[in-house]
Amino acid sequence: MRALIPAAAFSLAAFAAPAAAMTIHAPDFAGGRTVPTVNVFNDGGCTGENQSPAISWSGEPKGTQSFAVTVFDPDAPTGSGWWHWTVVNIPADVHSLPAGAGDAKATTLPAGAVQGRTDFGFSHYGGPCPPVGDKAHRYIVTVFAEKVAKLPDVDANSSGALVGFVLHFNTLAEAHSMGRYGRAK
């Protein structure tokens, strides 16, 4: 004998298309390709232009009140990676940052956005510059959709680790893009 499932147990929601995932477009840090010289650090033996990449995103979930962007190198020989850029409190109606927005003297970050302190020791973008002869490092750009308009306890002196910690407790969704950069002997 076959068990009957009551009609009330069925829901049209179970047959609805899944929500679209959040996406990121960061062409200079995408597909595992080599990060262009324009985004590479200009110090410590590196001779790039140290320009932050253009980034755009879409598909954030309902309830998103702000965004954050990070650039992180998990391959840095530190035991804990290397934070190259953190930007938080990007208003929810902003869906892109232009190239150069994270530069030291740039004025193109949206009102209210805050750049945290990188592992270089300053509060603006610092591009890839891995040790000479090390394998090519991965540089991961992440956009976070946040459930708060302003991250608590984060300012220009906040380390990447602190920013990452606070993001962990306030993130609704995230999207990633990754480029690589290495310096031969």
Buried (B, 14 or more C-beta within 10 A) or exposed (E): EEEEEEEEEEEEEEEEEEEEEBEBBBBBBBEEEEBBBBBBBBEEEBEBBBBBBBBBBEBBEEEBBBBBBBBBBEBBEEEEBBBBBBBBBBBBEBBBBBBBBBBEEBEEBBEEBBBBBBBBEEBBBBBBBBEEEBEBBBBBBBBBBBBBEBBEEBBEEBBBBBBBEBBEEBBBBBBBBBBBBBBEE
